C-alpha cells in the first residue's frame, strides 16, 4: 500500500522488487499464523491501532525476528523493549 500510494519509491516494479528481495539470503516471508493474529491484538504497552504495524510487531515477537524500520512509532515502541528493532 505504501508503494501504491507513493509513500515508498522503489527502483523497479514492486513484484520484481519482492522477487529480488526474497532471493537474498536470510530474507523470508513468515506465514500469518493464529498465534501471530492473536498476539497482534494482545501486544504489551501502547501501539497505535494500525493493523499492519500490529501484525509486523506480532510477527517479529513470535518469530524472534528484529524489525528494520524507519517508522518512528515502531522505533519508539521498540525502545520500550516490547520488540527488537533496528532503525533503517
Residue pairs with C-beta under 8 A, 6 or more apart in sequence:
1 52
2 8
3 9
3 10
3 14
4 14
10 17
11 17
12 20
21 27
22 28
22 29
30 36
30 59
30 63
30 65
32 55
32 59
33 62
35 62
36 55
36 58
36 59
36 62
37 55
37 58
39 58
39 61
39 62
40 51
40 54
40 55
40 57
40 58
41 54
43 54
43 57
43 58
43 61
43 82
44 82
45 77
45 80
45 82
46 77
47 53
47 54
47 57
47 73
47 77
47 82
48 73
53 71
53 73
53 74
56 67
56 74
57 67
57 74
57 77
57 82
57 83
59 65
60 66
60 67
60 83
60 84
60 85
61 82
61 83
65 84
66 84
66 85
66 86
67 74
67 78
67 83
67 84
67 85
67 86
68 85
68 86
68 88
69 75
69 85
69 86
69 87
69 88
70 87
70 88
74 83
74 85
75 85
75 87
77 83
77 85
78 84
78 85
